[in-house]
Amino acid sequence: MLIDVQGQAAYCYGGGKAFDARLPTAVFIHGAQNDHSVWALQSRYFAHHGFNVLAVDLPGHGRSKGVALSTVEAMAAWLVALLETVRVERALLVGHSMGSLIALEAAGGLGNKLIGLAMLGTTYPMKVSDALLGMARDAEPAAIDMVNIWSHARANLLQPQNPHAAQAGVSTMGVAKRLMERMSAINPAQLFYGDFSACNAYANGEVAAAAVHCPVLFIFGAKDMMTPPRSTRLLTSAVAAAASVRVVTVDAGHSLMTEQSGAVLDALFEFAHGLTA
């Protein structure tokens, strides 16, 4: 589905179902150098089990037009504008990595329309080392290789395919690398560096978290080297005002939606079902 947002065409994957204003809407937000496809299993399941789905491509990513936005705040404002355009009345925001910061920042702009917030592979502050930022700016192919390795659990580095993948014979590392390379090919304006810089610069997390009053779900990868679970205490404690907070840990690295797709889906859908029961 293409939606005009701030004068540019924005693409949202709907999971194969038409939008129904009577249903709650699960909004899936991807991370750096990615697009909506990282949510393939989870978004399609939600669409066929009682939810509208809007798995977005952020501006400059995937099928969405326009220049990639340079700050988490700008991305969050774009997301709120998109949901207002579609006239979403009940929203569950689900964000991964950079997308989790966007969801957190956007939460305040949705008010009572926000029924739940799920943050995967998240931390705050989401600092990026100077070395990796420099590599993303000056040697993007090498940065893609490095991040792809760091984003997957070490056990899977020795396997040509992931036994937990939704499709037999699929190399999760290979798919992740090709997706990042495709983002570079369709948007040569240093997309990776821009996304990483936005994560590194975001400084409103504690304020945004303190304003969240809906139920919150955190899903962490036990073997995540990009946003290790030990780094998340500040963020999880900052949402103390939330209606409820649940933490789920799965046996995966940073790319937990593909490495442990079933476990992530189970946790997300149990959380979502509780919001609408």
N, C-alpha and C positions, 0 to 999 in steps of 0.2 A: 504494500500500500504506500502510495506517495502522498505526502501532506505538505502543503505550503506553510513553512515556518519562517517568519522574519524575511519573507521574500525569496526564499530558496526552497527547492524541493528536498524534503526529508523522507528517507525510506524507513518503513517499519515492517518487519515480518510479522504476520498475523497467525502463524501456525496452521494455515489452511482453513481458517474459519472467518466468516464475515463479522465485523464489529457489531456487538449487540449492547446498546446503552443500558439495558437492564442488568447486565452482569458486572461484577467487579473486574478490574483490569490489572493484570500482572505486567509490569513494565520492566524489561530486561535491558541492562546497560552494560556494554562491553568495556574492556580495559584498553590500555595503550596499544596502538598499532594493530587493532583487531576490528571486527565488525559483528553484526548480529549472529553470524553463523556459529560462534562459540557456544551459543545457547540452544543448539539444534534440538537435542533430546528434550530438555526441560521446557522450552517454549512450546513445542508441538504438543507435549503431554498436557500442559495447562490449557491450551486452546481446545482440547477435546475432552476436558473434564471440568467445565463450568466457569471458565474465565475467558474474558477477552485477553488477547496477547498483543503487546506492542514491544517487539524486540528491535530496538532502534539501531540505526547506523548514525553515529555522531557526525556533525558536519565535517566534510573532507575525508570521511571514512566510508568504505563500501560504496553503496549506491546513493548516499546523500550528497547533495551538491554543496557548494560554498567553500569558503576557506576554513580550514581547521581552526577551532577556537583555542586561544592561548592560555586560558585560565579555567580552573575548576568552577569558579563562580559564573563565568560566561556560559560554560557548558550546562550548568544547572539552570540558569535562566532560560536557556534554549529549551531544555527539557520541559520546564514548567509551561513555556509558551506552546510547545507541541501538545501537551495534555489539555491545555485550555482550548486549543483549536479543535481537538477531537471531542471536547466536552466530556472528559472523563470525570465521573462523580465519586468513584471509589477506587483508589489506586494502591497497589502493593508495589513498592520499588525494590528491585533486585539488582544489585550492582556488584561487579567483580573488579577488584584492584582499583585502577583509576575510576572505573564506573561506580565503585562503592563510595568514593569521595563525592562524586557527582550526586549520587542518591542522597547522601547525608546532607549536602548543601541544599539540594532541591526540596528536602523535606519541609523546611520552614515556609516555602512558597506555596505549599499545597494546603496548609491548614487542616481543616476537618476532612478534607478529601483523602488524606493519607490514612490508610487503615493498617499498614504494616511496612516495616523496613527490614530488608535482608541484605547483609553485607558479607561478601565472600572474598577470601584472600585479601583482607584489608588490614590496615594499620594506620596510626596517626601519631606523629608526623610521618608522611610517606616520603622520606628522604631518599634521594638517589645520589650515589657517590659521584664526585667530580670526574673520576676516571670513566665511569659509564656514561655520564652526560657528554663528555668529550668524545668518546667513541661513537655515541649515537649521532653526534654532530659531524664528525670527520671521517668515520669509517662505519657507516650504517650496516653493511653486510656482516661485518665482524660483530657488531653489537647485537644483531638479530641472532647470530649463532650463539653468542654468549648467553643472552637472555633465554633462548629456547632451552639450553642445557640447564640453566638455573631454575627454570619454571617447572621442571619435571622431577619426580622423585628419583633418587639415584638408582633404585632397583630397576626402573624402567629403561635406564640408559643402556642396559645390556640386552634389552629385548627389542626385536624388530617391530613388535606390535604390543599393545597393551591388552592383557586378558580381561580387563574391566571395561574396555571400550564398548560402546553401544553396538558397533558393527564389527564382526569378526574380520580379522585381516587388516584392520586399519592401524596405521602407525600414527599414534597421537602426536609424536614429536615431528614427524614428517608433515602432517597436516598443519600443525601450528607454524612451522617454519614457512611453508608455502603461503599461508595466509598473510603473515607479516611481510613476506616478499611481494605479495600482490598489492598490499596497501602501499608499499613504496613505489610500485610500478604505476599505479593509478593516480598517486599524489606525490610527486617528487619534491615537494616543498618541506623536506626534513620533518616529516610527520612524527617519526619516532622521537626525535629530539624535542619537538614541541610538546608531545604528550608527556614525556618524562619530566620536562621542565615544569609543566603545569602541576604534576604531582608533587614535585620537589618544593614548589613555591607556595602550595596551599597552606594557609595558616589560620583558617577559621574553624577547624574541626571541633575544638572543645566548645566553642560558642554554639555551633550548629548542633552538636550532640546534646548539649544541655537543654535545647529547645524541643527535643523529640519527646513526645508524650504517647506515641502509639507503641504496640509491641515491636520488639526488635529481635532479629535472629542473626547471630554470627555463625558462619561456617568457615572453619580454618583447616588447612592442610597440615597434618602432623609433621610432614617432611618439607614444608614450604621454606625455601631459602631466600625468596624475594621479600615476603612479608611474614617472617617467622612468628609463630604463636606467642613466643615470649615477649614480642615487641608490642603486643596489643593491649596491655593493661590500662594504659592511659585512656584509650578509646572506649574500652568496655566499661570502665568506671565512670566515664563522662556521661553515659546515657542513663544515669541513675534515676532520672525523672521519667523514664519510659514506663509504660503500663506494665511491661514484663520484658525480661531479657533472657534469651536462651542461647547457649553456646554449644555447637556441635563440631566435633573434630573428626575428620575422615583421613584415611591412610593414603595421602596424596601429597604432591608438591603444590606449586602455585596454580598450575592448570588443573584444578580439582574438578571442574565441570566435565572434563573429558577423561581424566585419569580415574575418577570415581563417579561416573555419571549417574549410576543408579542410586548410590548413597546420597549424593547431592540432591537428586530429584526427590527422594523419599523425605529428606529433611525439609526441603522447601515446600513440598505439597502438604505435609503434615502441619507445618506452620501456617500456610495459606488457608487450609481447610478450617483450622481453628479460628481464623479471623472472620469467617463467613458462616460458621455453623449457627 
